[in-house]
Each structure stands twice: as C-alpha cells, then as structure tokens.
C-alpha cells in the first residue's frame, strides 16, 4: 500500500554547531508532545494523511494549529469523520506509537477564519490565507488519558501570563519529520521526535516571533537576516524589529518547517515546561525560491494571551 503524508510543517532544523543527538535528547523527555494524524483518503492501494504536531494540555485535550485541521484555510473542519483522527505519542513513531489516542471532538478557534486584520502574509484581499493570531484548534479525546501528565499552558501560570514576561525567554520547539543541519533535508525523516531552542524576540498583537541566527561570522557582522532586517517580513501589521536581538545563535538554536505546525513553544516556569505559543508559519528570507526553514527565517507562533484566545481556552476548560 502506498502511504502519502501531506504535512503543513514537518521539520526541525538545528544549527550546524550542534549535534543531531542533541536535538533528539532535547525532545526525549517531552512526552506530552505527539503527532496529529488525519486520514484524508484511503483505497485498496493507497492511504493519505494530513499530519501536524500537538500537545496534551489536559487529560482529555490536545492543543494544535487550526490549519492542521483546516488546510484550505476556509474556517471549516475538512474531515468530519472523527474515526479518521488520532493522536500518536512516542519518541519513535516509525517504530510504532507508544499510545494512539482517539478523538471525540474537534474545535477550531472561533476567530480562525482568515481575516485581513490578522494576516501575516501580504496577499490579495480575496485570498484565504493563514491567520496566525488565531491559528489554534483543540482536539478532545474520547476519554481521559492519565499515563502521561499534560503540559501547563501560560494563561494558568502567572509568571508567563503576559507579553513582557515572555520577551527574551528561551523557548523549546518540537516536532517530527524531516530534519537536518542547518536546514532540514527533504525526505530525511525517521519518525523520531526532535527539538531545538530559540530566543523569543517579539511578542505583539497575539503573535510570538523569533529568528534563526546564522553560525557564520560574516552573517552576524554584515548580513543578519533576522528580526533586525524588517524588510524580510511582509507581515500585517508590520512588526517592530527588536534592537537588541542578538545575531549570534544560542547553542541549540534552530527552527521549524513543514509538519511541525501545531507544535508547542515551551518555556520553563515554576510549573515546568509551559506552552506559551503554537507553531503557525515561518517566513523565508528568500520569498522567490522554495520555502526553506534555515538561517534568516522568522518563525510565527500563535500566542495564548490574546483576549479572544483566552475565551476559547476557557470555553474548552483548559483555563
């Protein structure tokens, strides 16, 4: 049987000064992060999936990105048959999931449908485009899952509940799929969960942004293509570059790409690793080529402290 996987973001890239084993080791203890799988088509000869990443944030709730559930971005859940959904947990999913959890309900953020005021990409008004500010969805499990403790979310952790508390913090980003250094190689996938780290450079308008700093001294000195080069970001509203965003990478600096959509940005707190944002998209510094998550890319996460998002999480009994 031919198996086709259609992921939106499924890459963890880490800088070339790190080791591949560092990325695997960093992700290994984060057991509540798993892969969302949605069967979209099945025949006698083939099976097709949409995949993304998700995080167990309550005994019966998984937090992911809306565009994993609604890849055509029209505000409608594409696959309504809940038997086609599963949430797979484990360090090595190619070797078999440790847990495969069934889904009983799917909820999109009520403000998710693309709206001009919340777009990041600069596009024609008639197009449906990603809406990162509200790119959030909740999967409700068919029963409580207690084998793995859920991850805390920032609205429930006072020390991380506002923008100022997040700026400059080190975050951990996690996903499955293609991987590589300093960019992920297409087809270089083994089902292992990997992670990288980055520094939160911008928190504004319900969005978290950070860049992937180059290890090359020339880039650091003369050609930094991250948040200090705002011409690379055609977002709306235009973001304000962070003057003190360092062009030098931290030891395990990296980024996400296709398949990691819906994955968490985790920040350490008194409650342990805490979800502060959900992976929505990345902005490639070379908009004319094939999108590549690499040095100079800017990553955009849906923050959890937007008032409408707080209402959504409350309605889902997460906060």
C-alpha positions as MATLAB code, in Angstrom:
seq = 'XXXXXXXXXXXXXXXXXXXXXXXXXXXXXXXXXXXXXXXXXXXXXXXXXXXXXXXXXXXXXXXXXXXXXXXXXXXXXXXXXXXXXXXXXXXXXXXXXXXXXXXXXXXXXXXXXXXXXXXXXXXXXXXXXXXXXXXXXXXXXXXXXXXXXXXXXXXXXXXXXXXXXXXXXXXXXXXXXXXXXXXXXXXXXXXXXXXXXXXXXXXXXXXXXXXXXXXXXXXXXXXXXXXXXXXXXXXXXXXXXXXXXXXXXXXXXXXXXXXXXXXXXXXXXXXXXXXXXXXXXXXXXXXXXXXXXXXXXXXXXXXXXXXXXXXXXXXXXXX';
ca = [
       0.000    0.000    0.000;
       1.285    3.459   -0.886;
       1.154    5.906    2.013;
       1.136    9.616    1.286;
       1.599   12.166    4.055;
       0.616   15.769    3.466;
       2.090   17.852    6.260;
       1.994   21.560    6.597;
       5.127   21.978    8.701;
       7.214   18.889    9.428;
      10.824   19.880   10.005;
      13.110   20.526   12.920;
      16.341   22.168   11.791;
      19.208   22.812   14.183;
      22.360   24.863   13.672;
      25.452   23.133   12.351;
      27.479   23.680   15.524;
      25.138   21.358   17.444;
      24.935   17.579   17.215;
      21.983   15.666   15.792;
      21.916   13.664   19.019;
      21.425   16.946   20.928;
      18.155   17.540   19.095;
      16.853   14.044   19.907;
      17.997   14.286   23.537;
      16.325   17.685   23.987;
      12.960   16.301   22.814;
      13.084   12.951   24.604;
      11.589   13.992   27.984;
       8.737   15.974   26.409;
       6.352   13.007   26.254;
       3.090   15.028   26.007;
       4.049   16.242   22.510;
       2.837   13.931   19.758;
       1.735   13.755   16.154;
      -1.777   14.532   14.941;
      -2.802   12.245   12.068;
      -5.917   12.689    9.934;
      -6.698   10.130    7.232;
      -7.951   12.067    4.212;
      -8.255    9.287    1.639;
      -7.897    5.524    1.588;
      -8.140    2.984   -1.231;
      -7.019   -0.600   -1.703;
      -3.655    0.716   -2.877;
      -3.025    3.946   -1.025;
      -3.583    5.862    2.171;
      -3.204    9.625    2.563;
      -2.761   11.633    5.748;
      -2.662   15.200    6.930;
      -0.218   15.452    9.805;
       0.795   18.044   12.341;
       2.077   18.233   15.896;
       0.026   18.603   19.056;
       0.432   18.841   22.817;
      -1.539   17.201   25.599;
      -2.578   20.175   27.762;
      -5.258   18.452   29.874;
      -6.128   14.773   30.454;
      -8.580   14.940   27.537;
      -7.378   17.930   25.468;
      -4.771   18.304   22.709;
      -3.695   21.762   21.533;
      -2.680   22.095   17.876;
      -2.901   24.532   14.943;
      -6.191   25.268   13.175;
      -4.605   24.900    9.735;
      -3.727   21.270   10.528;
      -7.484   20.649   10.764;
      -8.392   23.161    8.054;
      -5.536   23.188    5.498;
      -7.582   25.035    2.870;
      -7.989   27.884    5.380;
     -11.718   28.470    4.909;
     -12.717   28.171    8.561;
     -14.372   24.762    8.092;
     -13.208   21.423    9.518;
     -12.233   19.452    6.410;
     -12.539   15.876    7.748;
     -15.687   15.481    9.840;
     -15.434   11.719   10.437;
     -13.708   11.629   13.832;
     -12.683    7.994   13.354;
     -10.141    9.338   10.853;
      -8.301   11.270   13.598;
      -5.659   10.028   16.012;
      -3.041   11.490   18.326;
       0.160    9.432   18.322;
       2.589    9.627   21.247;
       6.119    8.231   21.356;
       9.791    9.010   20.813;
       9.988    6.997   17.579;
       6.732    6.783   15.648;
       8.249    4.836   12.738;
       8.935    2.042   15.220;
       5.355    2.287   16.492;
       3.461    4.690   18.730;
       3.518    4.138   22.482;
      -0.069    5.426   22.576;
      -2.639    6.050   19.832;
      -5.490    8.144   21.209;
      -8.903    8.581   19.611;
     -10.584   11.950   19.121;
     -14.195   12.652   20.126;
     -14.475   16.345   19.201;
     -12.625   18.952   17.125;
     -12.894   22.684   17.848;
     -11.423   25.483   15.743;
     -10.691   28.858   17.316;
     -13.861   30.856   16.532;
     -11.745   33.726   15.134;
      -9.567   31.453   12.995;
     -11.048   32.092    9.551;
      -8.648   34.282    7.629;
      -9.242   37.974    8.301;
      -7.292   40.858    6.827;
      -6.519   42.408   10.208;
      -4.789   39.234   11.369;
      -2.885   38.148    8.278;
       0.859   37.759    8.330;
       1.444   37.248    4.613;
       0.884   40.243    2.344;
      -1.645   38.935   -0.175;
      -4.632   39.945   -2.239;
      -7.732   40.581   -0.112;
      -9.711   37.934   -1.988;
      -7.394   35.095   -0.934;
      -7.818   32.856    2.082;
      -4.519   32.930    3.956;
      -3.128   31.756    7.256;
      -4.301   33.749   10.253;
      -1.529   33.132   12.797;
      -3.056   35.187   15.582;
      -5.850   32.616   15.965;
      -4.269   29.553   14.331;
      -5.433   27.279   17.141;
      -7.563   24.166   17.495;
      -8.463   21.810   20.321;
      -8.897   18.054   19.935;
     -10.959   16.477   22.714;
     -10.003   12.863   23.422;
     -12.639   10.148   23.637;
     -11.569    9.537   27.246;
      -9.168   10.972   29.796;
      -5.565    9.893   29.285;
      -3.584    9.651   32.519;
      -0.445    7.718   31.521;
       1.370   10.969   30.691;
       0.967   14.227   32.600;
      -0.239   17.151   30.460;
       1.813   20.300   29.916;
       0.825   23.558   31.592;
      -0.363   26.481   29.440;
       0.863   30.010   30.084;
      -2.519   31.602   30.980;
      -2.552   29.295   34.015;
       0.994   30.300   35.032;
       1.109   33.899   36.363;
       4.836   34.342   35.726;
       4.289   33.752   31.964;
       0.843   35.261   31.526;
       1.769   38.466   29.652;
       3.928   39.694   26.775;
       6.613   41.313   28.911;
       7.246   38.064   30.778;
       7.994   36.190   27.536;
      10.259   38.616   25.688;
      13.845   37.359   25.684;
      12.967   33.970   27.167;
      14.494   30.791   25.763;
      11.878   28.534   24.192;
      11.959   24.914   23.053;
      10.266   23.951   19.769;
       9.427   20.330   18.969;
       8.259   18.204   16.045;
       8.566   15.044   13.959;
       9.579   14.585   10.339;
      12.370   15.799    8.065;
      15.435   17.140    9.810;
      18.911   18.470    9.127;
      21.660   20.984    9.830;
      21.360   23.898    9.310;
      18.254   23.217    7.183;
      16.160   20.078    7.006;
      16.709   17.782    4.036;
      13.542   16.763    2.194;
      12.834   13.066    2.716;
      15.331   12.865    5.588;
      12.737   11.511    8.017;
      12.855    8.712   10.590;
       9.864    9.294   12.883;
      11.964   10.499   15.801;
      10.812   13.447   17.884;
      13.335   16.271   17.691;
      13.679   19.701   19.269;
      15.657   22.908   19.044;
      15.808   26.118   21.041;
      15.450   29.794   20.231;
      15.078   33.155   21.933;
      11.715   34.928   21.817;
      12.447   38.206   20.010;
       8.989   39.732   19.605;
       5.641   39.368   21.384;
       2.955   41.599   19.947;
      -0.685   41.521   18.754;
      -1.221   37.907   19.808;
       1.878   36.716   17.914;
       5.245   35.403   19.047;
       8.161   35.766   16.612;
      11.814   34.789   16.627;
      14.546   34.323   14.038;
      17.098   31.628   13.198;
      20.506   33.214   13.644;
      23.386   32.119   11.459;
      26.540   30.496   12.814;
      28.604   32.308   10.187;
      30.546   35.319   11.483;
      30.050   37.143    8.162;
      26.265   36.956    8.564;
      26.467   38.039   12.171;
      28.584   41.062   11.298;
      27.333   42.158    7.896;
      24.232   40.365    6.770;
      21.963   39.457    9.669;
      18.690   38.403    8.069;
      16.565   38.038   11.175;
      14.409   40.461   13.090;
      16.892   43.282   12.588;
      16.049   43.191    8.866;
      12.322   44.004    8.883;
      12.209   44.275    5.082;
      12.154   40.470    5.069;
       8.847   40.394    6.895;
       5.843   41.465    4.814;
       3.506   40.874    7.711;
       0.421   42.794    8.659;
       0.528   44.561   10.975;
       4.179   45.359   10.352;
       6.192   44.244   13.320;
       8.731   46.411   15.079;
      12.240   44.943   14.951;
      13.882   44.256   18.290;
      17.031   46.411   18.504;
      18.814   44.088   20.943;
      18.009   40.838   19.112;
      21.405   39.132   19.052;
      22.639   37.942   15.631;
      24.545   35.119   17.359;
      22.782   31.766   17.823;
      22.437   30.029   21.158;
      23.960   26.535   21.415;
      20.886   24.556   20.298;
      19.330   27.254   18.102;
      17.078   26.049   15.303;
      13.682   26.356   13.684;
      10.629   24.506   12.438;
       9.264   23.755    8.996;
       6.531   21.698    7.247;
       4.792   19.052    9.770;
       5.695   20.857   12.984;
       2.580   23.009   12.628;
       0.629   22.931   15.856;
       3.710   22.113   17.900;
       4.339   23.967   21.141;
       6.786   26.663   22.074;
       7.751   25.653   25.606;
       9.246   27.954   28.226;
      10.415   26.807   31.643;
       8.419   28.034   34.634;
       7.626   27.024   38.206;
       5.046   24.687   36.624;
       7.737   23.009   34.499;
       7.761   23.226   30.683;
       4.862   25.517   29.765;
       3.190   26.099   26.387;
       3.306   29.815   25.511;
       2.559   29.545   21.776;
       1.599   27.211   18.937;
       3.552   26.899   15.672;
       1.749   28.605   12.781;
       4.212   29.523    9.992;
       7.681   30.625    9.038;
       8.798   33.441    6.760;
      11.632   32.519    4.391;
      14.235   35.237    3.720;
      14.159   34.229    0.028;
      10.475   34.577   -0.912;
      11.182   33.793   -4.594;
      12.572   30.304   -4.013;
      11.227   27.077   -2.495;
      10.376   27.860    1.149;
      13.230   26.693    3.349;
      13.462   26.848    7.105;
      17.037   27.959    7.693;
      19.324   30.791    8.687;
      17.435   34.077    8.438;
      13.962   32.533    8.660;
      11.431   34.117   11.000;
       9.005   31.875   12.907;
       5.497   32.913   13.833;
       3.564   31.331   16.721;
       0.038   31.989   17.943;
       0.366   33.371   21.464;
      -2.042   32.193   24.156;
      -2.651   35.532   25.883;
      -4.881   37.216   23.267;
      -8.304   38.013   24.842;
     -10.221   36.004   22.218;
      -7.842   33.092   22.680;
      -8.339   33.219   26.445;
     -12.087   32.968   25.837;
     -11.535   29.967   23.554;
      -9.306   28.148   26.045;
     -11.778   28.871   28.820;
     -14.703   27.517   26.793;
     -12.665   24.337   26.241;
     -11.993   24.015   30.012;
      -8.234   24.405   29.582;
      -8.008   27.533   31.718;
];
